[in-house]
């Protein structure tokens, strides 16, 4: 597929708008569910159900026939998201929150892999790193602004952001109508990949690909716990106001934006084992602050640090998933599915742990998981190759 510059900009805009919607939905659902009497365990169930359906639909999306129009899939997924937001806005019991939050996430599982596949098919003189960097900056800005604005909107009404989500979905539909979905006759690897790796590249690439997915899972496990369970800690235990809560959640994605800008302009991080592993250690002090303190400034620093680490693991995962043809759609589906699994098990296990101990305990568990997965990644990456390759 040959996407012109303007079409790529439309994809960037679409991603920003959809994550603005998602920030509104996640923020509003967490606050609204607490209003309806949800416990930390029930918040975990809500987040985990949505994540499970998201991971499932991401996997299914990656295995759809190639001849299906990705533009149409994105269109129908957006429309289904709008209907789910409308259902959430009119929910008065927790059972409906489960239903419509799940259906919203199920629709997104078809939206993101196909949108990323459209972007990955773009082949220009500009590097894949720059293209993906712009994409990541745009969607993370949608999250950052969305969480911050959502904090204000929920002060008016906890369902007010959901009404705005419906309107934004229709704006996405309008942008979607202008996208191009024509296939290229020849797909080729990115210049980044071909210029950095020798002819022994496939084994090294596959190792970084697997480790990128694992890193995404472990860091998103902590991020998922923070997004779904932190509102209970902030509102019911520490008695923060909703505006402050929105700012805390926005700081996760502010950290992402910073990291995405770094990965866009710094071209030395690809296939660098030390950089890949060390950036994940930013999550350790971040989660530690959430686990050990009850101070607003410490919470803010913790959110920013885990977001910064997540920005790098996401960049690595999506880069290795799209840098080598073919099967972009399958790998982007798996990439998003690992994110879904992190969001699934983070709130689910975190909710159970908080029930046994306290609302700070989920972040201790996340630290243990992260250390274990970093160890596994180090074993994979530092295992000798059959034939030498560059770091």
Short mmCIF file of the C-alpha atoms (twelve columns), coordinates in Angstrom:
data_MODEL
# 
_entry.id   MODEL 
# 
loop_
_atom_site.group_PDB 
_atom_site.id 
_atom_site.type_symbol 
_atom_site.label_atom_id 
_atom_site.label_alt_id 
_atom_site.label_comp_id 
_atom_site.label_asym_id 
_atom_site.label_seq_id 
_atom_site.Cartn_x 
_atom_site.Cartn_y 
_atom_site.Cartn_z 
_atom_site.pdbx_PDB_model_num 
ATOM 1   C CA . UNK A 1   0.000   0.000   0.000  1 
ATOM 2   C CA . UNK A 2   1.269   3.474   -0.848 1 
ATOM 3   C CA . UNK A 3   0.007   6.029   1.655  1 
ATOM 4   C CA . UNK A 4   0.704   9.633   0.827  1 
ATOM 5   C CA . UNK A 5   1.800   12.113  3.460  1 
ATOM 6   C CA . UNK A 6   -1.657  13.533  3.951  1 
ATOM 7   C CA . UNK A 7   -3.196  10.115  4.416  1 
ATOM 8   C CA . UNK A 8   -0.591  9.326   7.062  1 
ATOM 9   C CA . UNK A 9   -1.583  12.509  8.857  1 
ATOM 10  C CA . UNK A 10  -5.166  11.290  8.857  1 
ATOM 11  C CA . UNK A 11  -4.039  8.057   10.490 1 
ATOM 12  C CA . UNK A 12  -2.201  10.078  13.140 1 
ATOM 13  C CA . UNK A 13  -5.334  12.153  13.757 1 
ATOM 14  C CA . UNK A 14  -7.514  9.050   13.937 1 
ATOM 15  C CA . UNK A 15  -5.232  7.485   16.546 1 
ATOM 16  C CA . UNK A 16  -5.226  10.647  18.683 1 
ATOM 17  C CA . UNK A 17  -9.008  10.917  18.593 1 
ATOM 18  C CA . UNK A 18  -9.578  7.254   19.464 1 
ATOM 19  C CA . UNK A 19  -7.269  7.382   22.466 1 
ATOM 20  C CA . UNK A 20  -8.981  10.588  23.537 1 
ATOM 21  C CA . UNK A 21  -12.170 8.516   23.495 1 
ATOM 22  C CA . UNK A 22  -10.520 5.652   25.370 1 
ATOM 23  C CA . UNK A 23  -9.172  7.999   28.060 1 
ATOM 24  C CA . UNK A 24  -12.673 9.401   28.538 1 
ATOM 25  C CA . UNK A 25  -14.180 5.922   28.756 1 
ATOM 26  C CA . UNK A 26  -11.612 4.435   31.169 1 
ATOM 27  C CA . UNK A 27  -11.622 7.506   33.423 1 
ATOM 28  C CA . UNK A 28  -15.393 7.848   33.483 1 
ATOM 29  C CA . UNK A 29  -16.090 4.129   33.950 1 
ATOM 30  C CA . UNK A 30  -13.718 3.886   36.926 1 
ATOM 31  C CA . UNK A 31  -15.281 6.908   38.653 1 
ATOM 32  C CA . UNK A 32  -18.850 5.926   37.744 1 
ATOM 33  C CA . UNK A 33  -18.346 2.354   38.955 1 
ATOM 34  C CA . UNK A 34  -17.046 3.654   42.307 1 
ATOM 35  C CA . UNK A 35  -20.178 5.828   42.538 1 
ATOM 36  C CA . UNK A 36  -22.288 2.711   41.965 1 
ATOM 37  C CA . UNK A 37  -20.515 1.022   44.871 1 
ATOM 38  C CA . UNK A 38  -17.865 -1.030  43.055 1 
ATOM 39  C CA . UNK A 39  -15.123 -2.546  45.193 1 
ATOM 40  C CA . UNK A 40  -11.478 -2.768  44.099 1 
ATOM 41  C CA . UNK A 41  -12.127 -6.389  43.139 1 
ATOM 42  C CA . UNK A 42  -15.099 -5.396  40.970 1 
ATOM 43  C CA . UNK A 43  -13.045 -2.653  39.322 1 
ATOM 44  C CA . UNK A 44  -10.488 -5.333  38.559 1 
ATOM 45  C CA . UNK A 45  -13.166 -7.560  37.048 1 
ATOM 46  C CA . UNK A 46  -14.432 -4.708  34.853 1 
ATOM 47  C CA . UNK A 47  -10.958 -3.906  33.564 1 
ATOM 48  C CA . UNK A 48  -10.064 -7.559  33.094 1 
ATOM 49  C CA . UNK A 49  -13.219 -8.394  31.154 1 
ATOM 50  C CA . UNK A 50  -12.572 -5.528  28.766 1 
ATOM 51  C CA . UNK A 51  -8.940  -6.556  28.385 1 
ATOM 52  C CA . UNK A 52  -9.799  -10.212 27.775 1 
ATOM 53  C CA . UNK A 53  -12.200 -9.288  24.992 1 
ATOM 54  C CA . UNK A 54  -9.656  -6.831  23.595 1 
ATOM 55  C CA . UNK A 55  -6.922  -9.476  23.495 1 
ATOM 56  C CA . UNK A 56  -9.322  -11.941 21.850 1 
ATOM 57  C CA . UNK A 57  -10.462 -9.513  19.157 1 
ATOM 58  C CA . UNK A 58  -6.863  -8.401  18.501 1 
ATOM 59  C CA . UNK A 59  -5.936  -12.012 17.849 1 
ATOM 60  C CA . UNK A 60  -8.981  -12.520 15.612 1 
ATOM 61  C CA . UNK A 61  -8.282  -9.271  13.786 1 
ATOM 62  C CA . UNK A 62  -4.736  -10.345 12.971 1 
ATOM 63  C CA . UNK A 63  -6.066  -13.499 11.307 1 
ATOM 64  C CA . UNK A 64  -8.747  -11.904 9.155  1 
ATOM 65  C CA . UNK A 65  -8.328  -12.566 5.423  1 
ATOM 66  C CA . UNK A 66  -6.002  -10.084 3.747  1 
ATOM 67  C CA . UNK A 67  -8.556  -9.258  1.082  1 
ATOM 68  C CA . UNK A 68  -10.900 -7.654  3.635  1 
ATOM 69  C CA . UNK A 69  -10.802 -3.859  3.577  1 
ATOM 70  C CA . UNK A 70  -8.957  -2.605  6.641  1 
ATOM 71  C CA . UNK A 71  -10.550 0.796   6.168  1 
ATOM 72  C CA . UNK A 72  -14.021 -0.758  6.460  1 
ATOM 73  C CA . UNK A 73  -12.994 -2.791  9.511  1 
ATOM 74  C CA . UNK A 74  -11.767 0.403   11.208 1 
ATOM 75  C CA . UNK A 75  -15.056 2.122   10.249 1 
ATOM 76  C CA . UNK A 76  -17.320 -0.575  11.713 1 
ATOM 77  C CA . UNK A 77  -15.158 -0.937  14.822 1 
ATOM 78  C CA . UNK A 78  -15.495 2.819   15.423 1 
ATOM 79  C CA . UNK A 79  -19.258 2.711   14.955 1 
ATOM 80  C CA . UNK A 80  -19.545 -0.208  17.403 1 
ATOM 81  C CA . UNK A 81  -17.400 1.762   19.871 1 
ATOM 82  C CA . UNK A 82  -19.799 4.711   19.631 1 
ATOM 83  C CA . UNK A 83  -22.776 2.457   20.397 1 
ATOM 84  C CA . UNK A 84  -20.921 0.975   23.379 1 
ATOM 85  C CA . UNK A 85  -20.165 4.452   24.743 1 
ATOM 86  C CA . UNK A 86  -23.830 5.330   24.381 1 
ATOM 87  C CA . UNK A 87  -24.730 2.183   26.319 1 
ATOM 88  C CA . UNK A 88  -22.223 3.059   29.073 1 
ATOM 89  C CA . UNK A 89  -23.650 6.574   29.386 1 
ATOM 90  C CA . UNK A 90  -27.100 5.096   30.035 1 
ATOM 91  C CA . UNK A 91  -26.018 2.330   32.431 1 
ATOM 92  C CA . UNK A 92  -27.433 2.456   35.943 1 
ATOM 93  C CA . UNK A 93  -26.146 -0.867  37.321 1 
ATOM 94  C CA . UNK A 94  -22.727 -2.516  37.354 1 
ATOM 95  C CA . UNK A 95  -23.879 -5.394  35.137 1 
ATOM 96  C CA . UNK A 96  -24.382 -2.952  32.257 1 
ATOM 97  C CA . UNK A 97  -20.962 -1.434  32.897 1 
ATOM 98  C CA . UNK A 98  -19.485 -4.918  32.446 1 
ATOM 99  C CA . UNK A 99  -21.440 -5.466  29.222 1 
ATOM 100 C CA . UNK A 100 -20.757 -2.202  27.445 1 
ATOM 101 C CA . UNK A 101 -17.177 -1.726  28.648 1 
ATOM 102 C CA . UNK A 102 -16.473 -5.223  27.348 1 
ATOM 103 C CA . UNK A 103 -18.095 -4.519  23.984 1 
ATOM 104 C CA . UNK A 104 -16.173 -1.245  23.668 1 
ATOM 105 C CA . UNK A 105 -12.857 -3.028  24.173 1 
ATOM 106 C CA . UNK A 106 -13.864 -5.835  21.822 1 
ATOM 107 C CA . UNK A 107 -14.427 -3.254  19.075 1 
ATOM 108 C CA . UNK A 108 -11.041 -1.629  19.736 1 
ATOM 109 C CA . UNK A 109 -9.345  -4.985  19.198 1 
ATOM 110 C CA . UNK A 110 -10.381 -4.767  15.549 1 
ATOM 111 C CA . UNK A 111 -9.644  -1.044  15.312 1 
ATOM 112 C CA . UNK A 112 -5.974  -0.838  16.361 1 
ATOM 113 C CA . UNK A 113 -4.310  -3.741  14.495 1 
ATOM 114 C CA . UNK A 114 -5.930  -2.687  11.222 1 
ATOM 115 C CA . UNK A 115 -5.035  0.980   11.672 1 
ATOM 116 C CA . UNK A 116 -1.436  0.026   12.514 1 
ATOM 117 C CA . UNK A 117 -1.338  -2.284  9.516  1 
ATOM 118 C CA . UNK A 118 -2.398  0.592   7.269  1 
ATOM 119 C CA . UNK A 119 0.422   2.669   8.692  1 
ATOM 120 C CA . UNK A 120 2.990   -0.128  8.451  1 
ATOM 121 C CA . UNK A 121 2.274   -0.543  4.733  1 
ATOM 122 C CA . UNK A 122 3.438   3.005   4.106  1 
ATOM 123 C CA . UNK A 123 6.847   3.030   2.425  1 
ATOM 124 C CA . UNK A 124 8.539   6.395   1.992  1 
ATOM 125 C CA . UNK A 125 11.982  7.864   2.177  1 
ATOM 126 C CA . UNK A 126 11.300  8.710   5.788  1 
ATOM 127 C CA . UNK A 127 12.302  5.937   8.171  1 
ATOM 128 C CA . UNK A 128 9.896   3.585   9.876  1 
ATOM 129 C CA . UNK A 129 11.177  4.909   13.207 1 
ATOM 130 C CA . UNK A 130 10.020  8.443   12.347 1 
ATOM 131 C CA . UNK A 131 6.648   7.226   11.074 1 
ATOM 132 C CA . UNK A 132 5.982   5.106   14.155 1 
ATOM 133 C CA . UNK A 133 7.341   7.853   16.399 1 
ATOM 134 C CA . UNK A 134 4.804   10.337  15.061 1 
ATOM 135 C CA . UNK A 135 2.040   7.773   15.387 1 
ATOM 136 C CA . UNK A 136 2.945   7.014   19.011 1 
ATOM 137 C CA . UNK A 137 3.222   10.692  19.935 1 
ATOM 138 C CA . UNK A 138 -0.229  11.407  18.507 1 
ATOM 139 C CA . UNK A 139 -2.060  8.564   20.241 1 
ATOM 140 C CA . UNK A 140 -0.312  9.181   23.560 1 
ATOM 141 C CA . UNK A 141 -1.198  12.876  23.353 1 
ATOM 142 C CA . UNK A 142 -4.805  11.762  22.934 1 
ATOM 143 C CA . UNK A 143 -4.497  9.800   26.171 1 
ATOM 144 C CA . UNK A 144 -2.681  12.596  28.027 1 
ATOM 145 C CA . UNK A 145 -5.162  15.304  27.090 1 
ATOM 146 C CA . UNK A 146 -8.084  12.896  27.483 1 
ATOM 147 C CA . UNK A 147 -7.291  11.892  31.064 1 
ATOM 148 C CA . UNK A 148 -6.664  15.497  32.060 1 
ATOM 149 C CA . UNK A 149 -9.920  16.773  30.528 1 
ATOM 150 C CA . UNK A 150 -11.817 13.761  31.881 1 
ATOM 151 C CA . UNK A 151 -10.859 14.833  35.414 1 
ATOM 152 C CA . UNK A 152 -12.679 18.128  34.815 1 
ATOM 153 C CA . UNK A 153 -15.678 16.567  33.090 1 
ATOM 154 C CA . UNK A 154 -16.297 14.016  35.844 1 
ATOM 155 C CA . UNK A 155 -16.604 16.895  38.319 1 
ATOM 156 C CA . UNK A 156 -19.738 17.877  36.393 1 
ATOM 157 C CA . UNK A 157 -21.023 14.319  36.003 1 
ATOM 158 C CA . UNK A 158 -19.290 10.948  35.957 1 
ATOM 159 C CA . UNK A 159 -21.113 10.073  32.710 1 
ATOM 160 C CA . UNK A 160 -20.464 13.400  30.976 1 
ATOM 161 C CA . UNK A 161 -17.212 12.191  29.314 1 
ATOM 162 C CA . UNK A 162 -19.112 9.230   27.841 1 
ATOM 163 C CA . UNK A 163 -21.420 11.554  25.925 1 
ATOM 164 C CA . UNK A 164 -18.389 13.324  24.499 1 
ATOM 165 C CA . UNK A 165 -16.938 9.933   23.563 1 
ATOM 166 C CA . UNK A 166 -19.927 9.248   21.311 1 
ATOM 167 C CA . UNK A 167 -19.436 12.596  19.536 1 
ATOM 168 C CA . UNK A 168 -15.708 11.953  19.085 1 
ATOM 169 C CA . UNK A 169 -16.395 8.518   17.589 1 
ATOM 170 C CA . UNK A 170 -18.474 10.165  14.893 1 
ATOM 171 C CA . UNK A 171 -15.619 12.584  14.213 1 
ATOM 172 C CA . UNK A 172 -13.371 9.543   13.735 1 
ATOM 173 C CA . UNK A 173 -15.902 8.082   11.300 1 
ATOM 174 C CA . UNK A 174 -15.738 11.295  9.259  1 
ATOM 175 C CA . UNK A 175 -11.924 11.123  9.103  1 
ATOM 176 C CA . UNK A 176 -12.090 7.421   8.251  1 
ATOM 177 C CA . UNK A 177 -14.100 8.134   5.107  1 
ATOM 178 C CA . UNK A 178 -11.126 10.049  3.710  1 
ATOM 179 C CA . UNK A 179 -8.536  7.268   4.233  1 
ATOM 180 C CA . UNK A 180 -7.038  5.312   1.371  1 
ATOM 181 C CA . UNK A 181 -7.086  1.505   1.422  1 
ATOM 182 C CA . UNK A 182 -5.316  0.608   -1.817 1 
ATOM 183 C CA . UNK A 183 -2.786  -2.241  -1.744 1 
ATOM 184 C CA . UNK A 184 0.765   -1.956  -3.012 1 
ATOM 185 C CA . UNK A 185 2.014   -4.494  -5.521 1 
ATOM 186 C CA . UNK A 186 5.233   -5.019  -3.587 1 
ATOM 187 C CA . UNK A 187 5.920   -4.838  0.130  1 
ATOM 188 C CA . UNK A 188 9.420   -4.315  1.413  1 
ATOM 189 C CA . UNK A 189 11.208  -4.108  4.738  1 
ATOM 190 C CA . UNK A 190 11.943  -0.798  6.371  1 
ATOM 191 C CA . UNK A 191 15.203  0.973   5.630  1 
ATOM 192 C CA . UNK A 192 15.920  1.038   9.372  1 
ATOM 193 C CA . UNK A 193 15.942  -2.738  9.591  1 
ATOM 194 C CA . UNK A 194 17.871  -3.406  6.404  1 
ATOM 195 C CA . UNK A 195 20.593  -0.859  7.175  1 
ATOM 196 C CA . UNK A 196 21.310  -1.991  10.740 1 
ATOM 197 C CA . UNK A 197 21.378  -5.776  10.517 1 
ATOM 198 C CA . UNK A 198 23.518  -8.210  8.530  1 
ATOM 199 C CA . UNK A 199 22.359  -11.367 6.769  1 
ATOM 200 C CA . UNK A 200 22.026  -13.196 10.110 1 
ATOM 201 C CA . UNK A 201 19.259  -10.790 11.033 1 
ATOM 202 C CA . UNK A 202 16.221  -13.032 11.262 1 
ATOM 203 C CA . UNK A 203 17.208  -14.857 14.466 1 
ATOM 204 C CA . UNK A 204 18.201  -11.638 16.220 1 
ATOM 205 C CA . UNK A 205 15.034  -9.887  15.024 1 
ATOM 206 C CA . UNK A 206 12.820  -12.733 16.257 1 
ATOM 207 C CA . UNK A 207 14.427  -12.567 19.697 1 
ATOM 208 C CA . UNK A 208 13.832  -8.832  20.004 1 
ATOM 209 C CA . UNK A 209 10.288  -9.310  18.707 1 
ATOM 210 C CA . UNK A 210 9.456   -11.880 21.412 1 
ATOM 211 C CA . UNK A 211 11.147  -9.796  24.130 1 
ATOM 212 C CA . UNK A 212 9.279   -6.689  22.954 1 
ATOM 213 C CA . UNK A 213 5.976   -8.479  23.441 1 
ATOM 214 C CA . UNK A 214 7.039   -9.788  26.881 1 
ATOM 215 C CA . UNK A 215 8.227   -6.355  28.002 1 
ATOM 216 C CA . UNK A 216 4.973   -4.788  26.854 1 
ATOM 217 C CA . UNK A 217 2.992   -7.336  28.840 1 
ATOM 218 C CA . UNK A 218 4.863   -6.862  32.125 1 
ATOM 219 C CA . UNK A 219 4.890   -3.052  32.041 1 
ATOM 220 C CA . UNK A 220 1.263   -2.841  30.913 1 
ATOM 221 C CA . UNK A 221 0.398   -5.193  33.794 1 
ATOM 222 C CA . UNK A 222 1.440   -2.375  36.148 1 
ATOM 223 C CA . UNK A 223 -0.116  0.362   34.002 1 
ATOM 224 C CA . UNK A 224 -3.403  -1.586  33.866 1 
ATOM 225 C CA . UNK A 225 -3.447  -1.879  37.654 1 
ATOM 226 C CA . UNK A 226 -2.792  1.849   37.981 1 
ATOM 227 C CA . UNK A 227 -5.550  2.837   35.556 1 
ATOM 228 C CA . UNK A 228 -8.307  0.620   36.942 1 
ATOM 229 C CA . UNK A 229 -7.403  0.349   40.645 1 
ATOM 230 C CA . UNK A 230 -5.714  3.658   41.457 1 
ATOM 231 C CA . UNK A 231 -9.034  5.594   41.268 1 
ATOM 232 C CA . UNK A 232 -10.297 3.523   44.225 1 
ATOM 233 C CA . UNK A 233 -7.136  4.319   46.213 1 
ATOM 234 C CA . UNK A 234 -7.188  7.984   45.224 1 
ATOM 235 C CA . UNK A 235 -10.887 8.684   45.816 1 
ATOM 236 C CA . UNK A 236 -11.846 6.440   48.729 1 
ATOM 237 C CA . UNK A 237 -8.601  6.204   50.740 1 
ATOM 238 C CA . UNK A 238 -6.534  9.303   50.019 1 
ATOM 239 C CA . UNK A 239 -9.569  11.483  49.183 1 
ATOM 240 C CA . UNK A 240 -8.012  13.203  46.188 1 
ATOM 241 C CA . UNK A 241 -10.382 15.225  44.035 1 
ATOM 242 C CA . UNK A 242 -11.343 14.025  40.564 1 
ATOM 243 C CA . UNK A 243 -9.356  16.721  38.816 1 
ATOM 244 C CA . UNK A 244 -6.182  15.581  40.574 1 
ATOM 245 C CA . UNK A 245 -6.997  11.961  39.696 1 
ATOM 246 C CA . UNK A 246 -7.287  12.921  36.032 1 
ATOM 247 C CA . UNK A 247 -3.903  14.660  36.209 1 
ATOM 248 C CA . UNK A 248 -2.299  11.564  37.787 1 
ATOM 249 C CA . UNK A 249 -3.539  9.312   34.988 1 
ATOM 250 C CA . UNK A 250 -2.502  11.883  32.372 1 
ATOM 251 C CA . UNK A 251 1.068   11.783  33.691 1 
ATOM 252 C CA . UNK A 252 1.383   8.142   32.573 1 
ATOM 253 C CA . UNK A 253 0.957   9.267   28.995 1 
ATOM 254 C CA . UNK A 254 2.977   12.448  29.436 1 
ATOM 255 C CA . UNK A 255 5.882   10.120  30.228 1 
ATOM 256 C CA . UNK A 256 5.042   8.161   27.094 1 
ATOM 257 C CA . UNK A 257 5.107   11.278  24.930 1 
ATOM 258 C CA . UNK A 258 8.575   12.160  26.192 1 
ATOM 259 C CA . UNK A 259 9.881   8.652   25.484 1 
ATOM 260 C CA . UNK A 260 8.266   8.543   22.044 1 
ATOM 261 C CA . UNK A 261 10.029  11.780  21.114 1 
ATOM 262 C CA . UNK A 262 13.331  10.309  22.283 1 
ATOM 263 C CA . UNK A 263 12.874  7.083   20.292 1 
ATOM 264 C CA . UNK A 264 11.838  9.054   17.230 1 
ATOM 265 C CA . UNK A 265 14.988  11.185  17.069 1 
ATOM 266 C CA . UNK A 266 17.513  8.800   18.646 1 
ATOM 267 C CA . UNK A 267 18.271  6.000   16.220 1 
ATOM 268 C CA . UNK A 268 20.670  4.002   18.363 1 
ATOM 269 C CA . UNK A 269 18.141  2.091   20.445 1 
ATOM 270 C CA . UNK A 270 17.118  -0.507  17.852 1 
ATOM 271 C CA . UNK A 271 18.635  -3.946  18.517 1 
ATOM 272 C CA . UNK A 272 20.565  -2.639  21.536 1 
ATOM 273 C CA . UNK A 273 20.171  -5.169  24.332 1 
ATOM 274 C CA . UNK A 274 21.387  -3.000  27.200 1 
ATOM 275 C CA . UNK A 275 19.151  -0.072  26.281 1 
ATOM 276 C CA . UNK A 276 16.176  -2.367  25.832 1 
ATOM 277 C CA . UNK A 277 16.577  -3.937  29.280 1 
ATOM 278 C CA . UNK A 278 17.657  -0.861  31.256 1 
ATOM 279 C CA . UNK A 279 14.706  1.284   30.145 1 
ATOM 280 C CA . UNK A 280 12.358  -1.220  31.751 1 
ATOM 281 C CA . UNK A 281 13.998  -0.545  35.116 1 
ATOM 282 C CA . UNK A 282 12.328  2.893   35.107 1 
ATOM 283 C CA . UNK A 283 9.176   1.026   36.092 1 
ATOM 284 C CA . UNK A 284 10.738  -0.233  39.347 1 
ATOM 285 C CA . UNK A 285 10.978  3.118   41.188 1 
ATOM 286 C CA . UNK A 286 7.699   4.187   39.579 1 
ATOM 287 C CA . UNK A 287 5.747   1.225   40.895 1 
ATOM 288 C CA . UNK A 288 7.662   1.463   44.180 1 
ATOM 289 C CA . UNK A 289 6.369   4.989   44.752 1 
ATOM 290 C CA . UNK A 290 2.794   3.823   44.161 1 
ATOM 291 C CA . UNK A 291 3.320   0.878   46.515 1 
ATOM 292 C CA . UNK A 292 5.131   2.605   49.395 1 
ATOM 293 C CA . UNK A 293 3.838   6.167   49.581 1 
ATOM 294 C CA . UNK A 294 0.578   8.076   49.980 1 
ATOM 295 C CA . UNK A 295 1.866   11.457  48.855 1 
ATOM 296 C CA . UNK A 296 0.403   13.171  45.786 1 
ATOM 297 C CA . UNK A 297 3.798   14.263  44.465 1 
ATOM 298 C CA . UNK A 298 5.155   10.728  44.845 1 
ATOM 299 C CA . UNK A 299 2.107   9.362   43.065 1 
ATOM 300 C CA . UNK A 300 2.705   11.838  40.237 1 
ATOM 301 C CA . UNK A 301 6.372   10.857  39.923 1 
ATOM 302 C CA . UNK A 302 5.462   7.163   39.971 1 
ATOM 303 C CA . UNK A 303 2.894   7.569   37.212 1 
ATOM 304 C CA . UNK A 304 5.369   9.518   35.072 1 
ATOM 305 C CA . UNK A 305 8.109   6.907   35.490 1 
ATOM 306 C CA . UNK A 306 5.953   3.897   34.605 1 
ATOM 307 C CA . UNK A 307 4.597   5.826   31.629 1 
ATOM 308 C CA . UNK A 308 8.127   6.629   30.434 1 
ATOM 309 C CA . UNK A 309 9.097   2.955   30.602 1 
ATOM 310 C CA . UNK A 310 5.866   1.934   28.855 1 
ATOM 311 C CA . UNK A 311 6.659   4.384   26.056 1 
ATOM 312 C CA . UNK A 312 9.876   2.554   25.299 1 
ATOM 313 C CA . UNK A 313 8.478   -0.995  25.549 1 
ATOM 314 C CA . UNK A 314 5.591   0.004   23.282 1 
ATOM 315 C CA . UNK A 315 7.982   1.618   20.772 1 
ATOM 316 C CA . UNK A 316 10.148  -1.498  20.721 1 
ATOM 317 C CA . UNK A 317 7.231   -3.891  20.385 1 
ATOM 318 C CA . UNK A 318 5.509   -2.033  17.534 1 
ATOM 319 C CA . UNK A 319 8.840   -1.406  15.757 1 
ATOM 320 C CA . UNK A 320 9.876   -5.059  15.720 1 
ATOM 321 C CA . UNK A 321 6.309   -6.085  14.819 1 
ATOM 322 C CA . UNK A 322 6.272   -3.911  11.698 1 
ATOM 323 C CA . UNK A 323 9.918   -3.717  10.570 1 
ATOM 324 C CA . UNK A 324 9.990   -6.963  8.623  1 
ATOM 325 C CA . UNK A 325 7.449   -8.103  5.999  1 
ATOM 326 C CA . UNK A 326 5.139   -9.838  5.441  1 
ATOM 327 C CA . UNK A 327 2.272   -10.454 7.929  1 
ATOM 328 C CA . UNK A 328 2.185   -6.941  9.392  1 
ATOM 329 C CA . UNK A 329 -1.435  -7.384  10.422 1 
ATOM 330 C CA . UNK A 330 -0.810  -10.687 12.211 1 
ATOM 331 C CA . UNK A 331 2.107   -9.328  14.229 1 
ATOM 332 C CA . UNK A 332 0.392   -6.039  15.090 1 
ATOM 333 C CA . UNK A 333 -2.556  -8.137  16.264 1 
ATOM 334 C CA . UNK A 334 -0.265  -10.152 18.554 1 
ATOM 335 C CA . UNK A 335 1.438   -6.936  19.697 1 
ATOM 336 C CA . UNK A 336 -1.923  -5.483  20.754 1 
ATOM 337 C CA . UNK A 337 -3.015  -8.821  22.236 1 
ATOM 338 C CA . UNK A 338 -0.044  -8.780  24.635 1 
ATOM 339 C CA . UNK A 339 -1.089  -5.292  25.710 1 
ATOM 340 C CA . UNK A 340 -4.590  -6.661  26.243 1 
ATOM 341 C CA . UNK A 341 -3.239  -9.524  28.356 1 
ATOM 342 C CA . UNK A 342 -1.346  -7.052  30.548 1 
ATOM 343 C CA . UNK A 343 -4.501  -4.988  31.026 1 
ATOM 344 C CA . UNK A 344 -6.391  -8.234  31.701 1 
ATOM 345 C CA . UNK A 345 -4.177  -9.722  34.395 1 
ATOM 346 C CA . UNK A 346 -3.056  -6.417  35.960 1 
ATOM 347 C CA . UNK A 347 -6.483  -5.364  37.299 1 
ATOM 348 C CA . UNK A 348 -7.633  -8.961  37.857 1 
ATOM 349 C CA . UNK A 349 -4.683  -10.102 39.969 1 
ATOM 350 C CA . UNK A 350 -4.262  -6.602  41.408 1 
ATOM 351 C CA . UNK A 351 -7.868  -6.588  42.584 1 
ATOM 352 C CA . UNK A 352 -7.409  -9.971  44.250 1 
ATOM 353 C CA . UNK A 353 -4.148  -8.899  45.917 1 
ATOM 354 C CA . UNK A 354 -5.717  -5.653  47.161 1 
ATOM 355 C CA . UNK A 355 -8.551  -7.689  48.683 1 
ATOM 356 C CA . UNK A 356 -6.034  -9.824  50.602 1 
ATOM 357 C CA . UNK A 357 -3.759  -6.944  51.705 1 
ATOM 358 C CA . UNK A 358 -4.418  -3.328  50.700 1 
ATOM 359 C CA . UNK A 359 -4.758  -1.032  47.692 1 
ATOM 360 C CA . UNK A 360 -0.984  -0.498  47.501 1 
ATOM 361 C CA . UNK A 361 -0.233  -4.232  47.237 1 
ATOM 362 C CA . UNK A 362 -0.904  -4.674  43.465 1 
ATOM 363 C CA . UNK A 363 2.180   -2.627  42.652 1 
ATOM 364 C CA . UNK A 364 4.388   -4.916  44.766 1 
ATOM 365 C CA . UNK A 365 3.150   -7.866  42.744 1 
ATOM 366 C CA . UNK A 366 3.765   -5.957  39.516 1 
ATOM 367 C CA . UNK A 367 7.364   -5.346  40.580 1 
ATOM 368 C CA . UNK A 368 7.937   -9.069  41.119 1 
ATOM 369 C CA . UNK A 369 6.484   -9.879  37.690 1 
ATOM 370 C CA . UNK A 370 8.607   -7.234  36.000 1 
ATOM 371 C CA . UNK A 371 11.847  -8.488  37.563 1 
ATOM 372 C CA . UNK A 372 10.995  -12.046 36.470 1 
ATOM 373 C CA . UNK A 373 10.239  -11.051 32.859 1 
ATOM 374 C CA . UNK A 374 13.399  -8.906  32.628 1 
ATOM 375 C CA . UNK A 375 15.358  -11.984 33.685 1 
ATOM 376 C CA . UNK A 376 13.683  -14.072 30.973 1 
ATOM 377 C CA . UNK A 377 14.369  -11.394 28.358 1 
ATOM 378 C CA . UNK A 378 18.044  -11.193 29.367 1 
ATOM 379 C CA . UNK A 379 18.396  -14.956 28.944 1 
ATOM 380 C CA . UNK A 380 16.832  -14.782 25.470 1 
ATOM 381 C CA . UNK A 381 18.804  -11.774 24.250 1 
ATOM 382 C CA . UNK A 382 22.203  -12.761 25.618 1 
ATOM 383 C CA . UNK A 383 22.019  -16.372 24.527 1 
ATOM 384 C CA . UNK A 384 24.762  -16.797 21.881 1 
ATOM 385 C CA . UNK A 385 23.639  -16.702 18.273 1 
ATOM 386 C CA . UNK A 386 24.680  -19.554 16.031 1 
ATOM 387 C CA . UNK A 387 26.442  -17.009 13.897 1 
ATOM 388 C CA . UNK A 388 27.644  -13.589 14.981 1 
ATOM 389 C CA . UNK A 389 25.414  -10.576 14.592 1 
ATOM 390 C CA . UNK A 390 25.702  -6.975  15.602 1 
ATOM 391 C CA . UNK A 391 24.266  -5.808  18.868 1 
# 
